[in-house]
Every structure is written in structure tokens, then in C-alpha cells.
Amino acid sequence: MKTYRVRLTDEERRALEALATKGRVAARKATHARILLKADEGPERVDGEQQGEVAGTAGGPAWTDARIAEALEVGVNTVQRLRKRCLEEGALAALARRPSTAAPRRKLDGRAEAQLIALSCGVAPDGREGWSLRLLAEQMVELEYVDALSHETVRRVLKKTSSSPGSASSG
């Protein structure tokens, strides 16, 4: 027994069909539109008849979650989550990606950034004219300020502070 029954209006069905067949739309969005179209059970029944029969429109195919998942090569859980979102937010809103709520984890805290800046302003190792981004990253790990650090993170931190090696403002 399906908990979340998808019943699309004619307008929603037309919009989803346009998305599913349009050539220039994100693959995820087109697939989700197809899922909703296959899950559609048509308008609600009134007095034993479907409203679609009275209004002259056909109901949807009302495929099972397993059949939809197999046909469109997605997981059954994807179909179930999409059914739920369709009922909670509406058919077209269910297709949109939800914004991420997780904040990106910072690689360096304030203390580690200060250590990096101090290191970059200091004397370069023997045999080197100056610090490279990779060398700074390796040195930060070697001095055990961080477990791992990429040269790109070093570049972003130094750019933010106008302390990047070789820049006009750094000495």
C-alpha cells in the first residue's frame, strides 16, 4: 500500500512532460520528472469514477515504486522520497535541489592560519629563494600544525591576507 499517492493535475502533467522531453534540462531534473509522471495515479475518484473520465483526461500509469526504479535505473528510496516531496511541496518544487545545510568544514582555524602566515613571512629553507605553496603546506604538516593540508588551501589563506609569496604587498 502506497503511503504517498501522486495525483497530478493536467497543468502539472504538461509541465513535467515538457521537462522530461526537453533536450536542455539537467538529467536529474528530467529523471525526477519521469518518476513523477510514472507514479501519477490521475485525479482523485469522485463517486466511484475518476475525475479524468468526466473531464475527458486520462489518469496516469500509477506504476509501483519498484517498477519505476527498475525502468528509470534509480533506487526505490529515490522514488519514495520524490513521492513524499511531491505531496509536501508540489510537483514542480519537488524537482528542485534542496540547498545544502551543512557548512563547509574549515581546514585551518585562526591559530593555524596565523602559524601559516608567520611561516610564509619567515626565512625560506636552505637552498630555496622563497616559499612555494606546496612547500608551505608540507612544512605545516611537518610541524604538526595540521594533519594534512593542500597547496590550494594555503593559496586561499594567503590570498585572503595579502601575504602570498611574491606578491607586491609582501616583503
Biotite code that builds the C-alpha atoms (Angstrom):
import biotite.structure as struc

atoms = struc.array([
    struc.Atom([0.000, 0.000, 0.000], chain_id="A", res_id=1, res_name="MET", atom_name="CA", element="C"),
    struc.Atom([1.470, 3.326, -1.077], chain_id="A", res_id=2, res_name="LYS", atom_name="CA", element="C"),
    struc.Atom([1.572, 5.960, 1.631], chain_id="A", res_id=3, res_name="THR", atom_name="CA", element="C"),
    struc.Atom([2.188, 8.894, -0.711], chain_id="A", res_id=4, res_name="TYR", atom_name="CA", element="C"),
    struc.Atom([-0.091, 8.854, -3.734], chain_id="A", res_id=5, res_name="ARG", atom_name="CA", element="C"),
    struc.Atom([0.876, 11.162, -6.597], chain_id="A", res_id=6, res_name="VAL", atom_name="CA", element="C"),
    struc.Atom([-2.094, 12.719, -8.352], chain_id="A", res_id=7, res_name="ARG", atom_name="CA", element="C"),
    struc.Atom([-1.041, 15.323, -10.885], chain_id="A", res_id=8, res_name="LEU", atom_name="CA", element="C"),
    struc.Atom([-3.266, 17.986, -12.360], chain_id="A", res_id=9, res_name="THR", atom_name="CA", element="C"),
    struc.Atom([-3.336, 18.368, -16.146], chain_id="A", res_id=10, res_name="ASP", atom_name="CA", element="C"),
    struc.Atom([-1.212, 21.504, -15.825], chain_id="A", res_id=11, res_name="GLU", atom_name="CA", element="C"),
    struc.Atom([1.402, 19.739, -13.681], chain_id="A", res_id=12, res_name="GLU", atom_name="CA", element="C"),
    struc.Atom([1.457, 16.772, -16.057], chain_id="A", res_id=13, res_name="ARG", atom_name="CA", element="C"),
    struc.Atom([2.044, 19.043, -19.076], chain_id="A", res_id=14, res_name="ARG", atom_name="CA", element="C"),
    struc.Atom([4.849, 20.878, -17.274], chain_id="A", res_id=15, res_name="ALA", atom_name="CA", element="C"),
    struc.Atom([6.521, 17.611, -16.233], chain_id="A", res_id=16, res_name="LEU", atom_name="CA", element="C"),
    struc.Atom([6.194, 16.147, -19.747], chain_id="A", res_id=17, res_name="GLU", atom_name="CA", element="C"),
    struc.Atom([7.830, 19.282, -21.161], chain_id="A", res_id=18, res_name="ALA", atom_name="CA", element="C"),
    struc.Atom([10.721, 18.926, -18.698], chain_id="A", res_id=19, res_name="LEU", atom_name="CA", element="C"),
    struc.Atom([11.108, 15.204, -19.354], chain_id="A", res_id=20, res_name="ALA", atom_name="CA", element="C"),
    struc.Atom([11.285, 15.648, -23.133], chain_id="A", res_id=21, res_name="THR", atom_name="CA", element="C"),
    struc.Atom([13.145, 18.954, -23.330], chain_id="A", res_id=22, res_name="LYS", atom_name="CA", element="C"),
    struc.Atom([16.700, 18.477, -24.548], chain_id="A", res_id=23, res_name="GLY", atom_name="CA", element="C"),
    struc.Atom([18.359, 21.163, -22.438], chain_id="A", res_id=24, res_name="ARG", atom_name="CA", element="C"),
    struc.Atom([17.467, 20.331, -18.869], chain_id="A", res_id=25, res_name="VAL", atom_name="CA", element="C"),
    struc.Atom([19.530, 18.750, -16.093], chain_id="A", res_id=26, res_name="ALA", atom_name="CA", element="C"),
    struc.Atom([19.472, 14.944, -16.285], chain_id="A", res_id=27, res_name="ALA", atom_name="CA", element="C"),
    struc.Atom([18.478, 14.668, -12.620], chain_id="A", res_id=28, res_name="ARG", atom_name="CA", element="C"),
    struc.Atom([15.530, 17.002, -13.111], chain_id="A", res_id=29, res_name="LYS", atom_name="CA", element="C"),
    struc.Atom([14.365, 15.168, -16.246], chain_id="A", res_id=30, res_name="ALA", atom_name="CA", element="C"),
    struc.Atom([14.626, 11.793, -14.469], chain_id="A", res_id=31, res_name="THR", atom_name="CA", element="C"),
    struc.Atom([12.661, 13.068, -11.490], chain_id="A", res_id=32, res_name="HIS", atom_name="CA", element="C"),
    struc.Atom([10.002, 14.452, -13.832], chain_id="A", res_id=33, res_name="ALA", atom_name="CA", element="C"),
    struc.Atom([9.729, 10.994, -15.445], chain_id="A", res_id=34, res_name="ARG", atom_name="CA", element="C"),
    struc.Atom([9.442, 9.391, -11.992], chain_id="A", res_id=35, res_name="ILE", atom_name="CA", element="C"),
    struc.Atom([6.512, 11.621, -11.076], chain_id="A", res_id=36, res_name="LEU", atom_name="CA", element="C"),
    struc.Atom([4.831, 11.004, -14.416], chain_id="A", res_id=37, res_name="LEU", atom_name="CA", element="C"),
    struc.Atom([5.083, 7.214, -13.941], chain_id="A", res_id=38, res_name="LYS", atom_name="CA", element="C"),
    struc.Atom([3.898, 7.464, -10.329], chain_id="A", res_id=39, res_name="ALA", atom_name="CA", element="C"),
    struc.Atom([0.873, 9.598, -11.252], chain_id="A", res_id=40, res_name="ASP", atom_name="CA", element="C"),
    struc.Atom([-2.423, 7.921, -10.407], chain_id="A", res_id=41, res_name="GLU", atom_name="CA", element="C"),
    struc.Atom([-4.543, 10.550, -12.085], chain_id="A", res_id=42, res_name="GLY", atom_name="CA", element="C"),
    struc.Atom([-7.184, 12.752, -10.463], chain_id="A", res_id=43, res_name="PRO", atom_name="CA", element="C"),
    struc.Atom([-8.919, 11.625, -7.260], chain_id="A", res_id=44, res_name="GLU", atom_name="CA", element="C"),
    struc.Atom([-12.010, 9.470, -7.533], chain_id="A", res_id=45, res_name="ARG", atom_name="CA", element="C"),
    struc.Atom([-15.402, 11.078, -7.026], chain_id="A", res_id=46, res_name="VAL", atom_name="CA", element="C"),
    struc.Atom([-18.437, 8.795, -6.551], chain_id="A", res_id=47, res_name="ASP", atom_name="CA", element="C"),
    struc.Atom([-16.566, 5.764, -7.905], chain_id="A", res_id=48, res_name="GLY", atom_name="CA", element="C"),
    struc.Atom([-15.465, 7.473, -11.146], chain_id="A", res_id=49, res_name="GLU", atom_name="CA", element="C"),
    struc.Atom([-12.195, 9.200, -11.894], chain_id="A", res_id=50, res_name="GLN", atom_name="CA", element="C"),
    struc.Atom([-12.494, 12.913, -12.447], chain_id="A", res_id=51, res_name="GLN", atom_name="CA", element="C"),
    struc.Atom([-10.412, 12.420, -15.585], chain_id="A", res_id=52, res_name="GLY", atom_name="CA", element="C"),
    struc.Atom([-13.140, 10.266, -17.110], chain_id="A", res_id=53, res_name="GLU", atom_name="CA", element="C"),
    struc.Atom([-15.675, 13.023, -16.562], chain_id="A", res_id=54, res_name="VAL", atom_name="CA", element="C"),
    struc.Atom([-13.388, 15.830, -17.760], chain_id="A", res_id=55, res_name="ALA", atom_name="CA", element="C"),
    struc.Atom([-12.068, 13.803, -20.704], chain_id="A", res_id=56, res_name="GLY", atom_name="CA", element="C"),
    struc.Atom([-8.468, 13.392, -19.457], chain_id="A", res_id=57, res_name="THR", atom_name="CA", element="C"),
    struc.Atom([-6.774, 10.091, -18.745], chain_id="A", res_id=58, res_name="ALA", atom_name="CA", element="C"),
    struc.Atom([-5.258, 9.099, -15.428], chain_id="A", res_id=59, res_name="GLY", atom_name="CA", element="C"),
    struc.Atom([-1.578, 8.371, -15.012], chain_id="A", res_id=60, res_name="GLY", atom_name="CA", element="C"),
    struc.Atom([0.067, 4.960, -15.293], chain_id="A", res_id=61, res_name="PRO", atom_name="CA", element="C"),
    struc.Atom([0.334, 4.538, -11.476], chain_id="A", res_id=62, res_name="ALA", atom_name="CA", element="C"),
    struc.Atom([3.432, 2.330, -11.618], chain_id="A", res_id=63, res_name="TRP", atom_name="CA", element="C"),
    struc.Atom([4.796, 0.771, -8.444], chain_id="A", res_id=64, res_name="THR", atom_name="CA", element="C"),
    struc.Atom([7.952, 2.180, -6.890], chain_id="A", res_id=65, res_name="ASP", atom_name="CA", element="C"),
    struc.Atom([9.906, -0.962, -7.784], chain_id="A", res_id=66, res_name="ALA", atom_name="CA", element="C"),
    struc.Atom([8.807, -0.826, -11.431], chain_id="A", res_id=67, res_name="ARG", atom_name="CA", element="C"),
    struc.Atom([9.680, 2.882, -11.708], chain_id="A", res_id=68, res_name="ILE", atom_name="CA", element="C"),
    struc.Atom([13.068, 2.310, -10.077], chain_id="A", res_id=69, res_name="ALA", atom_name="CA", element="C"),
    struc.Atom([13.890, -0.530, -12.465], chain_id="A", res_id=70, res_name="GLU", atom_name="CA", element="C"),
    struc.Atom([12.689, 1.273, -15.590], chain_id="A", res_id=71, res_name="ALA", atom_name="CA", element="C"),
    struc.Atom([14.486, 4.549, -14.848], chain_id="A", res_id=72, res_name="LEU", atom_name="CA", element="C"),
    struc.Atom([17.535, 2.974, -13.181], chain_id="A", res_id=73, res_name="GLU", atom_name="CA", element="C"),
    struc.Atom([17.170, 4.763, -9.851], chain_id="A", res_id=74, res_name="VAL", atom_name="CA", element="C"),
    struc.Atom([16.801, 3.485, -6.320], chain_id="A", res_id=75, res_name="GLY", atom_name="CA", element="C"),
    struc.Atom([13.428, 2.654, -4.805], chain_id="A", res_id=76, res_name="VAL", atom_name="CA", element="C"),
    struc.Atom([14.217, 5.096, -1.978], chain_id="A", res_id=77, res_name="ASN", atom_name="CA", element="C"),
    struc.Atom([14.645, 7.873, -4.557], chain_id="A", res_id=78, res_name="THR", atom_name="CA", element="C"),
    struc.Atom([11.150, 7.192, -5.877], chain_id="A", res_id=79, res_name="VAL", atom_name="CA", element="C"),
    struc.Atom([9.698, 7.128, -2.348], chain_id="A", res_id=80, res_name="GLN", atom_name="CA", element="C"),
    struc.Atom([11.428, 10.376, -1.331], chain_id="A", res_id=81, res_name="ARG", atom_name="CA", element="C"),
    struc.Atom([10.250, 12.070, -4.523], chain_id="A", res_id=82, res_name="LEU", atom_name="CA", element="C"),
    struc.Atom([6.637, 10.955, -3.931], chain_id="A", res_id=83, res_name="ARG", atom_name="CA", element="C"),
    struc.Atom([6.789, 12.424, -0.438], chain_id="A", res_id=84, res_name="LYS", atom_name="CA", element="C"),
    struc.Atom([8.310, 15.727, -1.613], chain_id="A", res_id=85, res_name="ARG", atom_name="CA", element="C"),
    struc.Atom([5.705, 15.982, -4.365], chain_id="A", res_id=86, res_name="CYS", atom_name="CA", element="C"),
    struc.Atom([2.888, 15.839, -1.820], chain_id="A", res_id=87, res_name="LEU", atom_name="CA", element="C"),
    struc.Atom([4.600, 18.123, 0.690], chain_id="A", res_id=88, res_name="GLU", atom_name="CA", element="C"),
    struc.Atom([5.961, 20.778, -1.685], chain_id="A", res_id=89, res_name="GLU", atom_name="CA", element="C"),
    struc.Atom([4.186, 20.297, -5.013], chain_id="A", res_id=90, res_name="GLY", atom_name="CA", element="C"),
    struc.Atom([5.236, 18.518, -8.193], chain_id="A", res_id=91, res_name="ALA", atom_name="CA", element="C"),
    struc.Atom([7.466, 21.210, -9.676], chain_id="A", res_id=92, res_name="LEU", atom_name="CA", element="C"),
    struc.Atom([9.011, 22.205, -6.342], chain_id="A", res_id=93, res_name="ALA", atom_name="CA", element="C"),
    struc.Atom([9.948, 18.558, -5.727], chain_id="A", res_id=94, res_name="ALA", atom_name="CA", element="C"),
    struc.Atom([12.229, 18.668, -8.775], chain_id="A", res_id=95, res_name="LEU", atom_name="CA", element="C"),
    struc.Atom([14.408, 21.482, -7.443], chain_id="A", res_id=96, res_name="ALA", atom_name="CA", element="C"),
    struc.Atom([17.544, 20.662, -5.495], chain_id="A", res_id=97, res_name="ARG", atom_name="CA", element="C"),
    struc.Atom([17.403, 21.468, -1.835], chain_id="A", res_id=98, res_name="ARG", atom_name="CA", element="C"),
    struc.Atom([20.130, 23.847, -0.699], chain_id="A", res_id=99, res_name="PRO", atom_name="CA", element="C"),
    struc.Atom([22.844, 22.255, 1.401], chain_id="A", res_id=100, res_name="SER", atom_name="CA", element="C"),
    struc.Atom([22.516, 22.941, 5.107], chain_id="A", res_id=101, res_name="THR", atom_name="CA", element="C"),
    struc.Atom([25.999, 21.720, 6.009], chain_id="A", res_id=102, res_name="ALA", atom_name="CA", element="C"),
    struc.Atom([28.596, 24.429, 6.390], chain_id="A", res_id=103, res_name="ALA", atom_name="CA", element="C"),
    struc.Atom([31.938, 23.555, 4.812], chain_id="A", res_id=104, res_name="PRO", atom_name="CA", element="C"),
    struc.Atom([34.468, 22.460, 7.405], chain_id="A", res_id=105, res_name="ARG", atom_name="CA", element="C"),
    struc.Atom([37.397, 24.829, 7.762], chain_id="A", res_id=106, res_name="ARG", atom_name="CA", element="C"),
    struc.Atom([40.790, 23.276, 7.188], chain_id="A", res_id=107, res_name="LYS", atom_name="CA", element="C"),
    struc.Atom([42.625, 25.877, 9.249], chain_id="A", res_id=108, res_name="LEU", atom_name="CA", element="C"),
    struc.Atom([41.412, 27.657, 12.352], chain_id="A", res_id=109, res_name="ASP", atom_name="CA", element="C"),
    struc.Atom([42.628, 31.128, 13.315], chain_id="A", res_id=110, res_name="GLY", atom_name="CA", element="C"),
    struc.Atom([45.663, 29.827, 15.184], chain_id="A", res_id=111, res_name="ARG", atom_name="CA", element="C"),
    struc.Atom([46.780, 27.599, 12.292], chain_id="A", res_id=112, res_name="ALA", atom_name="CA", element="C"),
    struc.Atom([46.268, 30.477, 9.826], chain_id="A", res_id=113, res_name="GLU", atom_name="CA", element="C"),
    struc.Atom([48.480, 32.679, 11.997], chain_id="A", res_id=114, res_name="ALA", atom_name="CA", element="C"),
    struc.Atom([51.153, 29.952, 12.026], chain_id="A", res_id=115, res_name="GLN", atom_name="CA", element="C"),
    struc.Atom([50.948, 29.692, 8.230], chain_id="A", res_id=116, res_name="LEU", atom_name="CA", element="C"),
    struc.Atom([51.290, 33.453, 7.762], chain_id="A", res_id=117, res_name="ILE", atom_name="CA", element="C"),
    struc.Atom([54.224, 33.618, 10.174], chain_id="A", res_id=118, res_name="ALA", atom_name="CA", element="C"),
    struc.Atom([55.881, 30.716, 8.379], chain_id="A", res_id=119, res_name="LEU", atom_name="CA", element="C"),
    struc.Atom([55.399, 32.328, 4.955], chain_id="A", res_id=120, res_name="SER", atom_name="CA", element="C"),
    struc.Atom([56.895, 35.615, 6.191], chain_id="A", res_id=121, res_name="CYS", atom_name="CA", element="C"),
    struc.Atom([59.895, 33.839, 7.663], chain_id="A", res_id=122, res_name="GLY", atom_name="CA", element="C"),
    struc.Atom([63.134, 32.745, 6.071], chain_id="A", res_id=123, res_name="VAL", atom_name="CA", element="C"),
    struc.Atom([62.840, 30.087, 3.389], chain_id="A", res_id=124, res_name="ALA", atom_name="CA", element="C"),
    struc.Atom([64.562, 26.726, 3.899], chain_id="A", res_id=125, res_name="PRO", atom_name="CA", element="C"),
    struc.Atom([68.187, 26.263, 2.821], chain_id="A", res_id=126, res_name="ASP", atom_name="CA", element="C"),
    struc.Atom([68.630, 26.045, -0.924], chain_id="A", res_id=127, res_name="GLY", atom_name="CA", element="C"),
    struc.Atom([65.384, 27.931, -1.641], chain_id="A", res_id=128, res_name="ARG", atom_name="CA", element="C"),
    struc.Atom([64.882, 31.546, -2.661], chain_id="A", res_id=129, res_name="GLU", atom_name="CA", element="C"),
    struc.Atom([61.398, 31.658, -1.161], chain_id="A", res_id=130, res_name="GLY", atom_name="CA", element="C"),
    struc.Atom([58.432, 29.607, -0.058], chain_id="A", res_id=131, res_name="TRP", atom_name="CA", element="C"),
    struc.Atom([56.288, 27.762, -2.580], chain_id="A", res_id=132, res_name="SER", atom_name="CA", element="C"),
    struc.Atom([52.691, 26.943, -1.744], chain_id="A", res_id=133, res_name="LEU", atom_name="CA", element="C"),
    struc.Atom([53.445, 23.220, -1.729], chain_id="A", res_id=134, res_name="ARG", atom_name="CA", element="C"),
    struc.Atom([56.476, 23.720, 0.482], chain_id="A", res_id=135, res_name="LEU", atom_name="CA", element="C"),
    struc.Atom([54.392, 25.753, 2.958], chain_id="A", res_id=136, res_name="LEU", atom_name="CA", element="C"),
    struc.Atom([51.743, 23.025, 3.029], chain_id="A", res_id=137, res_name="ALA", atom_name="CA", element="C"),
    struc.Atom([54.374, 20.326, 3.631], chain_id="A", res_id=138, res_name="GLU", atom_name="CA", element="C"),
    struc.Atom([56.012, 22.399, 6.378], chain_id="A", res_id=139, res_name="GLN", atom_name="CA", element="C"),
    struc.Atom([52.677, 22.946, 8.160], chain_id="A", res_id=140, res_name="MET", atom_name="CA", element="C"),
    struc.Atom([52.153, 19.164, 8.246], chain_id="A", res_id=141, res_name="VAL", atom_name="CA", element="C"),
    struc.Atom([55.759, 18.514, 9.261], chain_id="A", res_id=142, res_name="GLU", atom_name="CA", element="C"),
    struc.Atom([55.486, 20.974, 12.161], chain_id="A", res_id=143, res_name="LEU", atom_name="CA", element="C"),
    struc.Atom([52.218, 19.206, 13.120], chain_id="A", res_id=144, res_name="GLU", atom_name="CA", element="C"),
    struc.Atom([50.010, 22.292, 12.970], chain_id="A", res_id=145, res_name="TYR", atom_name="CA", element="C"),
    struc.Atom([47.585, 20.247, 10.847], chain_id="A", res_id=146, res_name="VAL", atom_name="CA", element="C"),
    struc.Atom([47.216, 16.588, 9.835], chain_id="A", res_id=147, res_name="ASP", atom_name="CA", element="C"),
    struc.Atom([47.014, 17.323, 6.098], chain_id="A", res_id=148, res_name="ALA", atom_name="CA", element="C"),
    struc.Atom([46.926, 20.478, 4.009], chain_id="A", res_id=149, res_name="LEU", atom_name="CA", element="C"),
    struc.Atom([46.744, 21.153, 0.284], chain_id="A", res_id=150, res_name="SER", atom_name="CA", element="C"),
    struc.Atom([48.638, 23.869, -1.518], chain_id="A", res_id=151, res_name="HIS", atom_name="CA", element="C"),
    struc.Atom([45.278, 25.253, -2.679], chain_id="A", res_id=152, res_name="GLU", atom_name="CA", element="C"),
    struc.Atom([44.187, 25.880, 0.912], chain_id="A", res_id=153, res_name="THR", atom_name="CA", element="C"),
    struc.Atom([47.496, 27.636, 1.555], chain_id="A", res_id=154, res_name="VAL", atom_name="CA", element="C"),
    struc.Atom([46.902, 29.794, -1.531], chain_id="A", res_id=155, res_name="ARG", atom_name="CA", element="C"),
    struc.Atom([43.398, 30.783, -0.381], chain_id="A", res_id=156, res_name="ARG", atom_name="CA", element="C"),
    struc.Atom([44.559, 31.714, 3.117], chain_id="A", res_id=157, res_name="VAL", atom_name="CA", element="C"),
    struc.Atom([47.497, 33.766, 1.871], chain_id="A", res_id=158, res_name="LEU", atom_name="CA", element="C"),
    struc.Atom([45.413, 35.473, -0.799], chain_id="A", res_id=159, res_name="LYS", atom_name="CA", element="C"),
    struc.Atom([42.854, 36.416, 1.833], chain_id="A", res_id=160, res_name="LYS", atom_name="CA", element="C"),
    struc.Atom([45.559, 38.045, 3.956], chain_id="A", res_id=161, res_name="THR", atom_name="CA", element="C"),
    struc.Atom([47.573, 39.632, 1.126], chain_id="A", res_id=162, res_name="SER", atom_name="CA", element="C"),
    struc.Atom([50.584, 37.651, 2.328], chain_id="A", res_id=163, res_name="SER", atom_name="CA", element="C"),
    struc.Atom([51.159, 35.401, -0.630], chain_id="A", res_id=164, res_name="SER", atom_name="CA", element="C"),
    struc.Atom([54.783, 34.822, -1.511], chain_id="A", res_id=165, res_name="PRO", atom_name="CA", element="C"),
    struc.Atom([55.936, 37.054, -4.348], chain_id="A", res_id=166, res_name="GLY", atom_name="CA", element="C"),
    struc.Atom([53.015, 39.495, -4.121], chain_id="A", res_id=167, res_name="SER", atom_name="CA", element="C"),
    struc.Atom([53.743, 43.218, -4.226], chain_id="A", res_id=168, res_name="ALA", atom_name="CA", element="C"),
    struc.Atom([52.408, 43.786, -0.727], chain_id="A", res_id=169, res_name="SER", atom_name="CA", element="C"),
    struc.Atom([54.504, 41.063, 0.934], chain_id="A", res_id=170, res_name="SER", atom_name="CA", element="C"),
    struc.Atom([58.051, 41.947, 1.642], chain_id="A", res_id=171, res_name="GLY", atom_name="CA", element="C"),
])
